Every structure is written in structure tokens, then in C-alpha cells.
Amino acid sequence: MSEFVSVAKTSDVKPGGMMLVRVQRRRVALASVDGDIVAFDDTCTHEEASLSEGELYGDVVECPLHGAAFNVRTGAVESFPATVPLPVHEVRIVGDDVQVRLSDD
């Protein structure tokens, strides 16, 4: 498993918002959900589309390309056409730094 990497400040991730960061050459989206910051792969598992450019509804992100939806906490598919779960990553807050450790997915 990889190490934690500082990728943003807590103030960078607005409540109910998302942003794109890079972690070891991987595109990762950060989202603020009910006071928690979560991290997940930014690329939709259905087709090449940036999920951080989609819409966040609570803890579900909707892909801007074909409307596939995923739970950003668990990676579970919430809506077709996606059938493959979304990799999610561990997040910790140290001071005001958001740190991400990539999953093995």
C-alpha cells in the first residue's frame, strides 16, 4: 500500500463540492460530503470522463458523460451504464492538510 501524500488544504474543498488532484500520476477527485472529505478515482469506470466535472448529490457523484453514478464513500455503482465499482482512497486530515493514500485497486 502506498504512503499518505498531502494533496490540498481543507479550505480548498468546499462543502458539497469536488476538486481534482494528482496522487502519484493518478487523477483523484476529492469531495466534501457532510463534513467529511473523501477521495476516489476521477475517471468513470464506464468511459473516460472526469467525475470531478460531474454533479455531486449527497454522497453520490454522477458522471457528466452518460450519467453513471457512484457512491463516493464506498465506490459502489448507483446507476447504469457503469457496472464496475469506483476505486476509493483513504483520506486523513493533518492540521489543515488533506492527505490521500491510494488503494491497491
Beta strands, then each sheet from edge to edge (+ up, - down):
strand 1: 5-9
strand 2: 18-23
strand 3: 26-33
strand 4: 36-41
strand 5: 55-57
strand 6: 60-62
strand 7: 69-71
strand 8: 77-79
strand 9: 88-94
strand 10: 97-101
sheet 1: 1+ 10- 9+ 4- 3+ 2-
sheet 2: 5+ 6- 7+ 8-
end
